[in-house]
Amino acid sequence: MVLAGKLSTELGIKTPVDKFFKLFASELHEVQNISERVHGAKLHEGEDWHHNDSVKHWTYVIDGKVHTCHESIEVDEQNKKITFKLFGGDIDEHYKVFNLIIQVIDNGDGTGAAKWTVEYQKINEDIDPPNGWMDLLGKVTREVDAHLVKGTNIAL
């Protein structure tokens, strides 16, 4: 019985890598204003959106259904990698562990990519893998990229 799993996707981005990473690392609250599938985000605990001890509450749509969860964040600036630890709400109904990991990759030729990994541990074998999350992450990535490309003249 396999309860743990990992899903991964890598999506090309047009936005400069530093700018794309900055939005997720220090302007995460803006995602709700950019993505049609993220309906709300608010600071649940803590004083700062981007502090490791802070907890945010999210409302989002997967497979046409509204879901909620809490999230804490760990940022690795050097590797342009962020781990979002999700819990509470709908997450706890299906998973013991649920992490979203984004790594923004500089291809060295002026192009970049957003690599998303979903790491999870299901509460039982009857739970399906979180494939809907891959669709959500792809959609959010495309929306954020398009939004940032429009504003590429804005200083980093």
N, C-alpha and C positions, 0 to 999 in steps of 0.2 A: 504494500500500500504506500504509494508515493503521495505525500501531502505538500511537499515543498516544490516550488518551481520558479522559473525565470523566463520572462519574455523580453525581447529586445528589438529595437528598430533604430535605424540611423537615417536621418533626413537631412538633405542638403539645405543650407540657408544662404540667403543673399546678403543678409545683414552682416556688418563686420563682427567678428567673433566676440571682441571685448564688449561691444554694445549689447549683443544678444545675451551674453552671460550676465551682464550688469542688471538687466531687467529682472531676471530670475533670482539673482543674488541679493539685490538691494532695492528693487522696485516691484516686488511680487504682488503687492496690493493692486497694481495697475492691470493685472491679467483679467480681473472681473470687468474692466472697462473696455477690454480689447476682444475677448472671446465671447461668442454668443452662447457657448455651452457652460460657461462659468457664470452663475447667476449672483453669487455673493461671496464676499470674503470679509471677515472681521477679526480683529484681535480678540482672542478669547481670554488669554492669560499673558501677563508680562507687560513691559513698557515699550518694547521695540519690536516691530514686525520681523526683523531679521536677526534677532538674538537667538542663540541656541536654546535658551530656556523659555522662549515665548511659544505660545500655542495659538494657532489660528483656527477658525471655524469656516469651513467651505460648504457651499451649496453649488451643485453642478449637475449636468445631465449626461447620462450614459444610456445608450439604447432607448432613448426617448423617455426615460424615467428620471425624476429628480432624486438626487442622493445627497447625503451630508456626511461630513467626517471632520475630525480635528487633525491638525498637522503640526509637527515640529520640524526644524530644519537644521542641517549641518552643512556648512559651506567650506569647500576646499578651494581657496582662491588660486593657489599655485597650479593645480591641475584642472581648473575651471570645471569643477565637479560639485554637484549639490545633491544631498540625500534628503528627501522629504519622507519623514516617518508618519504614516497615516494610521489613525486609530479612532475608536468611538464611532457613533452613528452607524451607518450601513456597513462599514468595514468590519466591525467586531461581529456582525452577524454571520460572516463568511470566512474570516481570516484571523489567525493568531498573530501573524506578522504580515505587514504590507508596506513596502518601501518603493518609492519612485526615485530613480536616480537619473539625473541628466548630466551628461558631460558634453561640453561644447568644445569641438575639435577644430583646430586651425590646420587646414590642409597645406599651408605653406605657399600656396599659389594665389592667394587672395580670396579663396573660397573657404567655406566652413561647413560644419555639420553639427546637428544636435543628436546625440546618441541617448535614447531613453531606454532604461532597463526597469522592469517591474519585477521585484523580488517578493515572493509571497509564500505563506504557509497556510494552507486551508485548514479549517476546523474539522473537516471530515472529507472522505473521498467522494462524496456525492456533490460537492461544490465544483462547478465548472471553472476552468482557468479564466482569469480576468481579461479576456480578449477585448471586451468593450473599452477597457482602459487604453489599449493601443490606438483605437480609433480616436478617442478623446485627446490623447497626447499628440497624435498626428495633426488633428484639427487645430488644437491650441498652438502648436509649433508654427503651422502655416499662417495662422491669424497674427501671431506675434511678429513673425518675420515680415509679413506684408505691412503691418503697422509701423515697424521700425524702419523699413526701407523707405517709406514715405517721408520719414524725418531724418534721413541720413546726414543732413546738414547740421543737426543738433550736436553739440560737443559731447564727447564721452564723459 
